[in-house]
Amino acid sequence: MARYLVTGGGGFIGSNLVHALLVRGQHVRVLDDFSTGKPENLADVLSDIELAEGSICDKDLLPAVFKGVDYCLHLAALPSVPRSIEAPWQCNRSNVEGSINVLLAARDAGVRRVVVASSSSVYGNAAEMPASETAPIAPISPYGVSKAAIEMYARVFAGIYRMDIVALRYFNVFGPRQDPNSAYAAVIPAFIRRMRRGECPHVDGDGLQGRDFTYVANVVDANIRVCEFPGPLAGTYNIACGATTTILGIANALNAIMGVDLQPEFGPPRPGDIRQSYADISKAEVAFGYRPLVAIEDGLAQTVAWFDGATKG
């Protein structure tokens, strides 16, 4: 049994990872201050995990939290592009300064491998698609800048301190436990919430923005594969489905899944919004055998079913 630490384990992706690790019989410790994560995401497993309630920005807390940890899955962050535009200093403190604290604590505790959550936002409006890890990074939001910065810190720390650090660039992750009620809600849970109320989905811009929507189970699988890979592993990898779907395509798919016909209403484009994004995932496939387990259509159906069950519950 390996000992895992999941920072941000009360959040959307983090809580899905916690549940998956427990199914595999691993020992799981969670660090979360619940500023964006939710205690209810862990309510059914509280007796099965160690929970340290606190922030990655609290350097004095981290040595005890990291003690005895084999693998750190670092997901704690302020995850919203709009929020980063409103409060770039908060984004930098959590995503950059907090992540440096995590890397230093992992170094001092002798953690075997750290997996850092990065983002497709580092590419900005990439000149060529699909985006490969060799493409220049050109973020267009403070959130994207913060993720690019921590990738660079991860690479430098790996070299200077001889740490085993892998950065995974997630592309538009969706699925169960994603918060539809936040002012910064991602498009899929926001659409599901409105459409279940009989309201038209709200689209920022013309809806022709393309995204490589990635069901959360694919991200969970990638993290576990990286940790369980037996040999040395480092660098940055795209984690996505390797396909693109427009925002309007998502609305149409949800109409079909939910058995409704609600046409989008349109608003102005969001500042910092990337026009087109999809990934070349071949590097992760070659390095550690990553392939998407769940296609977008199946992921959407599973997400709608989960939200329906959560609402009834």
Secondary structure as GFF3:
##gff-version 3
##sequence-region A 1 313
A	DSSP	beta_strand	3	7	.	.	.	ID=ss1
A	DSSP	alpha_helix	12	23	.	.	.	ID=ss2
A	DSSP	beta_strand	27	32	.	.	.	ID=ss3
A	DSSP	three_ten_helix	39	48	.	.	.	ID=ss4
A	DSSP	beta_strand	50	53	.	.	.	ID=ss5
A	DSSP	alpha_helix	62	66	.	.	.	ID=ss6
A	DSSP	beta_strand	71	74	.	.	.	ID=ss7
A	DSSP	alpha_helix	81	86	.	.	.	ID=ss8
A	DSSP	alpha_helix	88	92	.	.	.	ID=ss9
A	DSSP	pi_helix	93	97	.	.	.	ID=ss10
A	DSSP	alpha_helix	98	109	.	.	.	ID=ss11
A	DSSP	beta_strand	113	119	.	.	.	ID=ss12
A	DSSP	three_ten_helix	120	123	.	.	.	ID=ss13
A	DSSP	alpha_helix	142	160	.	.	.	ID=ss14
A	DSSP	beta_strand	165	170	.	.	.	ID=ss15
A	DSSP	beta_strand	173	174	.	.	.	ID=ss16
A	DSSP	alpha_helix	187	196	.	.	.	ID=ss17
A	DSSP	beta_strand	202	204	.	.	.	ID=ss18
A	DSSP	beta_strand	210	211	.	.	.	ID=ss19
A	DSSP	beta_strand	214	215	.	.	.	ID=ss20
A	DSSP	alpha_helix	216	228	.	.	.	ID=ss21
A	DSSP	beta_strand	235	239	.	.	.	ID=ss22
A	DSSP	beta_strand	245	246	.	.	.	ID=ss23
A	DSSP	alpha_helix	247	258	.	.	.	ID=ss24
A	DSSP	beta_strand	265	267	.	.	.	ID=ss25
A	DSSP	alpha_helix	282	288	.	.	.	ID=ss26
A	DSSP	alpha_helix	296	312	.	.	.	ID=ss27
###
